[in-house]
């Protein structure tokens, strides 16, 4: 039985930071982690080795990250699921890059519209079909259940034959690359019915019992069609708890300063200068597993390389900045489902002086996990309901990288109520540390009643 259940979430005590799935540590405890093994808790030093993974002392100067290397064949819980998920997201990123290049170059036939007027592309459906097929084929004996954003309704219309053909072609092109990523592709190219079935299979509604995957094929579709930031998000939830999360960020620049600029500008600038670590370099997959106390980042796979697990992954950690005047905070680009005016007032009252970093998608979560930002605040307008696929993977990654994510009442987000984050208290607050988190929670309490949300 878990030590903490989101069904009975309580407000985090001030001065404590959520460090694992079910554990809390005093904010002043450093270099120690709570490691859950079965039903036991053991306090271990952060330099201790884990059962099947060892960490070298080689440090990457870019972000102070350590190299990851396999050292034993002893399987860890969710190790296969994590490995397959990371490989699948790498493939999905490759697919997205191909489709986005065609969109940016001026081929707009790939763009459709959803009932809620947000755009959806061939990439959304193709990623969903690809990831669904990979998970179902790999874990076929586990009755794979998937919650995902897209459905096949728009693809079932009489005039959608051309769109279906494009999606089927895109999916098969991606799956043909499966061996390069260490996965088994289909023996024969998938037909239209098989691709539609893979999309349709993602019809789970989640809940508190059992295991299901959560997929957002393209989080931040507006950013995607504009040639900007977006993410492929995949998480695994078991009995209402997020147990692993993977974020693919194909346009994430390696330099923090470039996050606020359109990537095409820097891609052009980089062509004018000799290649170096300071020229435009983008694309990564970030992942974490619950209870590990570590989050990892891999670069996207170059076209001429084969995927090798764990592909020289580097450990990432949240920023150590706790002075609000020095902190960078993120907020959604879209005003339709977030109040910029309230977050601006809140930022001022807390002492956040830097201009907000407005980034599409869960790339905001990635920025905090990588130490490129310290705060993410989202306060939805009345009537808007947060979906689990917009948060699950990013929340776990930040928590395992050392950060804190709660609602505005200080309670952990509850992923056990279906496709929505039911019972959410006002908004979502993600921070690199407990100190900033506590200040923002108090500021929300002080100013909420005077807001129009």
C-alpha positions in Angstrom: 0.0 0.0 0.0 1.5 3.4 -0.9 2.7 5.7 1.8 0.9 8.6 0.2 -2.2 8.6 -2.1 -3.3 11.5 -4.2 -6.8 10.5 -3.1 -6.0 11.8 0.3 -3.6 14.6 -0.6 -2.9 17.0 2.1 -1.3 20.4 2.0 2.4 20.3 2.1 3.8 21.7 5.3 5.8 24.8 4.8 9.6 24.1 4.8 9.1 20.6 3.3 9.6 19.6 -0.3 8.0 16.7 -2.1 11.1 14.7 -3.1 9.6 11.3 -4.1 6.3 9.7 -4.9 5.4 9.2 -1.2 8.1 11.0 0.8 8.8 14.5 2.1 12.1 15.9 3.1 12.9 19.0 5.1 14.0 21.8 2.8 17.4 22.0 4.4 18.4 18.4 3.9 21.0 18.1 1.2 22.7 15.2 -0.5 20.2 12.7 0.9 17.4 10.8 -0.7 14.6 8.5 0.4 14.7 5.4 -1.6 11.6 3.1 -1.6 12.4 -0.5 -2.1 9.3 -2.7 -1.8 7.6 -1.7 1.5 10.7 -0.5 3.2 12.3 3.0 3.4 16.0 3.4 3.5 17.8 6.7 4.0 20.8 6.6 1.7 23.5 9.1 0.7 23.1 10.5 -2.8 26.5 9.0 -3.8 25.3 5.5 -3.0 24.9 3.0 -5.8 21.5 1.6 -6.9 20.9 -2.1 -7.5 21.3 -2.1 -11.3 22.5 1.4 -12.3 25.8 3.0 -11.4 26.8 6.6 -11.9 30.3 7.8 -12.9 31.9 10.9 -11.5 32.4 12.4 -14.9 30.7 15.8 -15.0 29.4 17.7 -18.0 30.3 21.3 -17.6 27.3 22.5 -19.5 24.8 21.6 -16.8 26.7 19.8 -14.1 25.2 16.5 -15.1 26.7 13.0 -14.6 26.9 10.2 -17.1 24.6 7.2 -16.8 25.9 3.7 -17.4 24.3 0.3 -17.0 26.3 -2.0 -14.6 24.1 -5.0 -14.0 21.4 -7.1 -15.5 19.2 -7.0 -12.4 15.9 -5.5 -13.6 14.4 -2.6 -11.7 10.7 -2.0 -11.5 9.4 -0.2 -14.6 12.8 -0.4 -16.2 11.5 -2.0 -19.4 8.6 0.3 -19.6 10.9 3.3 -19.2 13.3 2.1 -21.9 10.5 1.4 -24.4 8.9 4.8 -23.7 12.1 6.7 -24.2 12.8 4.9 -27.5 9.2 5.5 -28.6 9.4 9.2 -27.8 12.7 9.5 -29.7 10.9 8.0 -32.7 8.0 10.4 -32.3 10.3 13.4 -32.2 11.9 12.3 -35.5 8.4 12.1 -37.0 7.5 15.5 -35.7 10.6 17.1 -37.0 9.8 15.8 -40.5 6.3 17.0 -40.5 7.2 20.4 -38.9 9.8 21.0 -41.6 7.1 20.6 -44.2 4.8 23.0 -42.3 7.4 25.6 -41.9 8.4 25.4 -45.5 4.9 26.3 -46.5 3.0 23.1 -47.0 -0.2 23.8 -45.0 -2.3 20.9 -46.2 -1.3 19.1 -43.0 -3.3 21.4 -40.8 -6.8 20.6 -39.6 -9.0 22.1 -36.9 -10.5 20.6 -33.8 -14.0 21.3 -32.4 -12.4 23.6 -29.8 -10.7 25.6 -32.6 -7.2 24.5 -31.6 -5.1 23.2 -34.6 -4.3 19.5 -35.1 -1.9 18.2 -37.6 -1.0 15.0 -39.3 1.8 14.7 -36.7 -0.7 14.5 -33.8 -2.5 11.5 -35.3 0.7 10.0 -36.6 2.5 10.2 -33.3 -0.5 8.8 -31.5 -0.8 5.9 -33.9 3.0 5.2 -33.8 3.3 5.2 -30.0 0.1 3.3 -29.6 1.3 0.6 -32.0 4.8 0.3 -30.3 3.3 0.0 -26.8 0.7 -2.5 -27.8 3.1 -4.7 -29.7 5.8 -4.6 -27.0 3.5 -5.2 -24.1 0.8 -7.1 -25.9 0.4 -9.6 -23.0 -0.5 -6.7 -20.6 -3.7 -5.5 -22.2 -2.2 -2.0 -22.8 -4.5 0.8 -21.9 -3.8 4.3 -23.2 -5.3 7.7 -22.5 -4.6 10.1 -25.3 -5.8 13.4 -26.7 -6.8 12.6 -30.2 -9.7 10.5 -31.6 -10.6 9.3 -35.0 -13.8 11.2 -35.5 -12.3 13.8 -37.8 -10.6 11.0 -39.8 -13.9 9.1 -40.3 -15.5 11.7 -42.4 -16.2 11.1 -46.1 -13.8 13.7 -47.3 -10.9 12.6 -45.1 -9.4 10.0 -47.5 -6.5 12.2 -48.5 -5.7 13.0 -44.8 -5.8 9.3 -43.9 -3.4 8.5 -46.7 -0.9 11.1 -45.5 -1.1 9.8 -41.9 -0.7 6.2 -43.0 2.3 7.1 -45.1 3.8 9.2 -42.2 3.3 6.4 -39.7 4.9 3.7 -41.9 7.9 5.9 -42.7 8.4 6.4 -38.9 8.0 2.7 -38.1 10.5 1.8 -40.8 13.1 3.4 -38.6 12.2 1.2 -35.6 15.2 -1.0 -35.9 17.5 2.0 -35.6 15.9 2.8 -32.3 16.2 -0.8 -31.1 12.5 -1.6 -31.6 10.7 -4.2 -33.7 8.8 -2.7 -36.6 5.9 -4.2 -38.5 6.6 -7.1 -40.8 4.6 -5.4 -43.5 3.5 -1.7 -43.9 0.4 -0.9 -41.9 -2.8 -0.4 -43.7 -5.4 2.4 -43.2 -7.5 0.2 -40.9 -4.6 -0.8 -38.7 -3.4 2.8 -38.3 -6.9 4.0 -37.5 -7.3 1.1 -35.0 -4.0 2.2 -33.3 -5.4 5.7 -32.8 -8.8 4.4 -31.8 -7.2 2.1 -29.2 -6.2 5.1 -27.1 -9.7 5.3 -25.5 -9.0 4.7 -21.9 -10.5 7.2 -19.4 -8.0 6.6 -16.7 -9.0 6.3 -13.0 -7.7 5.2 -9.6 -7.2 1.5 -10.3 -4.8 -0.3 -12.6 -2.2 0.7 -15.1 -2.5 3.1 -18.1 -0.3 5.2 -20.3 -1.0 8.9 -20.8 0.0 10.4 -24.2 -0.1 13.9 -25.5 1.2 13.3 -29.1 2.0 17.0 -29.5 1.6 19.3 -26.5 1.6 22.8 -27.8 0.3 22.3 -31.3 0.2 26.1 -31.9 3.9 26.2 -31.2 4.4 23.2 -33.5 2.6 24.7 -36.5 4.4 28.1 -36.0 7.8 26.4 -36.0 8.3 27.0 -32.3 8.4 25.0 -29.0 6.3 21.8 -28.5 6.7 18.5 -26.7 5.8 14.9 -27.0 4.7 13.7 -23.6 4.3 10.1 -22.4 3.7 9.0 -18.9 2.7 5.7 -17.1 0.2 5.9 -14.3 -0.4 3.0 -11.9 -3.2 3.0 -9.3 -3.5 6.8 -9.6 0.2 7.6 -9.3 2.6 8.7 -12.1 5.4 6.2 -12.1 7.4 7.3 -15.1 7.5 10.3 -17.4 9.1 11.1 -20.7 9.2 14.5 -22.5 10.5 14.9 -26.0 11.4 18.5 -26.8 12.6 18.6 -30.4 13.2 22.4 -30.6 14.6 22.9 -27.1 17.8 24.9 -27.5 20.9 24.0 -25.5 21.4 27.7 -24.5 18.9 29.0 -21.9 18.8 32.4 -23.5 17.4 31.1 -26.8 14.3 29.6 -25.3 12.5 33.0 -25.7 13.3 33.3 -29.3 11.9 31.6 -32.4 14.1 28.7 -33.3 14.3 29.5 -37.0 16.1 32.7 -36.3 18.9 31.0 -34.4 19.0 28.2 -36.9 19.8 30.8 -39.5 22.3 32.6 -37.3 24.1 29.3 -36.5 24.6 28.7 -40.2 26.6 31.9 -40.4 29.1 30.8 -37.8 31.4 27.8 -37.5 29.9 24.9 -35.5 30.6 25.0 -31.8 28.9 24.4 -28.5 27.6 27.9 -28.7 25.9 27.7 -32.0 22.3 26.6 -32.4 21.9 23.1 -31.1 18.5 21.8 -30.2 16.5 18.7 -29.3 16.4 16.4 -26.3 14.4 13.7 -24.5 14.0 14.1 -20.8 12.8 11.3 -18.5 12.5 10.1 -14.9 11.1 7.2 -12.9 9.3 7.6 -9.6 11.4 7.1 -6.5 14.7 7.3 -8.3 15.4 10.9 -7.2 17.1 11.6 -10.5 16.0 12.9 -13.9 17.9 12.4 -17.2 18.4 14.1 -20.5 19.5 12.6 -23.9 20.1 14.5 -27.1 18.0 13.6 -30.1 19.5 10.8 -32.2 21.5 12.1 -35.2 20.3 10.7 -38.6 23.4 8.5 -39.1 23.4 6.9 -35.6 21.7 3.9 -33.9 20.1 4.3 -30.5 22.1 2.8 -27.7 20.3 2.7 -24.3 20.9 4.8 -22.2 22.6 6.8 -24.9 24.9 8.8 -22.7 22.1 10.3 -20.7 23.1 13.2 -18.4 21.5 13.8 -15.1 19.6 17.1 -14.8 18.7 19.0 -11.7 16.6 22.0 -10.8 18.2 25.4 -10.2 19.5 26.4 -6.8 18.3 30.0 -7.2 15.9 30.9 -4.4 16.0 34.7 -4.6 12.8 35.8 -6.4 14.6 38.8 -7.9 17.0 36.4 -9.8 14.4 33.8 -10.7 12.9 33.2 -14.1 9.2 32.2 -14.3 7.3 30.6 -17.1 3.7 30.9 -18.1 1.6 29.7 -21.1 1.7 31.7 -24.3 -2.0 31.3 -24.9 -4.3 33.7 -23.1 -7.4 31.7 -23.7 -6.8 29.3 -20.8 -4.5 31.3 -18.6 -4.6 34.7 -16.9 -1.5 36.6 -17.7 -2.6 39.6 -15.7 -3.0 37.6 -12.5 0.3 35.9 -12.8 1.9 39.3 -13.5 0.5 40.7 -10.3 1.5 37.6 -8.4 5.0 37.7 -9.7 5.4 41.4 -8.7 4.1 40.7 -5.2 6.5 37.8 -4.8 9.4 39.8 -6.1 9.9 38.1 -9.4 11.4 40.9 -11.5 12.5 39.1 -14.7 10.2 39.2 -17.7 8.1 36.0 -17.9 9.3 33.3 -20.2 6.3 32.5 -22.3 6.8 29.0 -23.8 4.4 26.6 -25.5 3.7 23.2 -24.0 5.4 21.2 -21.3 8.7 22.6 -22.4 8.0 24.9 -19.4 8.3 21.8 -17.2 11.5 20.8 -19.0 13.0 24.3 -18.5 12.5 24.0 -14.7 13.9 20.4 -14.6 17.0 21.5 -16.5 17.6 24.5 -14.3 16.8 27.1 -17.0 13.8 28.5 -15.1 12.7 28.4 -11.5 8.9 28.9 -11.5 5.9 27.9 -13.6 2.5 29.3 -12.7 -0.8 28.6 -14.5 -4.1 29.9 -13.3 -6.9 28.9 -15.7 -9.9 31.0 -16.4 -13.2 30.0 -15.0 -14.6 26.9 -16.7 -11.3 25.5 -18.0 -10.4 22.0 -16.8 -6.8 20.8 -16.9 -6.2 17.5 -18.6 -3.9 14.9 -17.2 -1.9 14.5 -20.4 -0.8 18.2 -20.2 0.9 17.6 -16.8 1.7 14.0 -15.9 5.1 13.5 -17.5 6.4 17.0 -16.6 5.2 16.9 -13.0 7.1 13.6 -12.3 10.3 14.8 -14.1 10.4 18.1 -12.0 9.8 16.2 -8.8 12.6 13.7 -9.5 14.9 16.5 -10.5 14.4 18.0 -7.0 11.6 20.4 -7.6 8.0 20.9 -6.3 4.7 20.8 -8.1 1.4 21.3 -6.5 -1.9 23.1 -7.0 -2.3 26.6 -5.6 -3.4 25.2 -2.3 -0.2 23.2 -1.8 -1.7 19.8 -2.6 -0.2 17.3 -5.0 -1.9 17.0 -8.3 -4.4 14.1 -8.4 -4.1 11.9 -11.5 -6.6 9.3 -10.3 -9.9 11.0 -11.3 -10.0 10.3 -15.0 -8.8 12.5 -17.8 -9.2 15.7 -15.8 -7.3 17.0 -12.8 -10.4 17.1 -10.7 -10.4 19.0 -7.4 -7.6 21.3 -8.6 -7.2 24.2 -6.2 -7.2 27.4 -8.4 -4.1 26.6 -10.4 -0.8 24.8 -10.9 2.5 26.0 -9.3 5.8 24.3 -10.2 9.0 25.5 -8.5 12.7 24.6 -8.4 12.6 24.6 -4.6 10.5 24.8 -1.5 11.4 28.4 -0.6 10.0 29.9 -3.8 7.1 27.6 -3.7 6.1 28.7 -0.2 6.3 32.4 -1.1 4.0 31.9 -4.2 1.5 29.8 -2.2 1.2 32.6 0.4 1.0 35.3 -2.3 -1.9 33.4 -4.0 -3.7 33.1 -0.7 -3.3 36.9 -0.1 -4.4 38.1 -3.5 -6.9 35.5 -4.9 -10.1 37.0 -3.5 -9.4 40.3 -5.3 -8.9 38.5 -8.7 -11.5 38.0 -11.3 -10.7 34.3 -11.9 
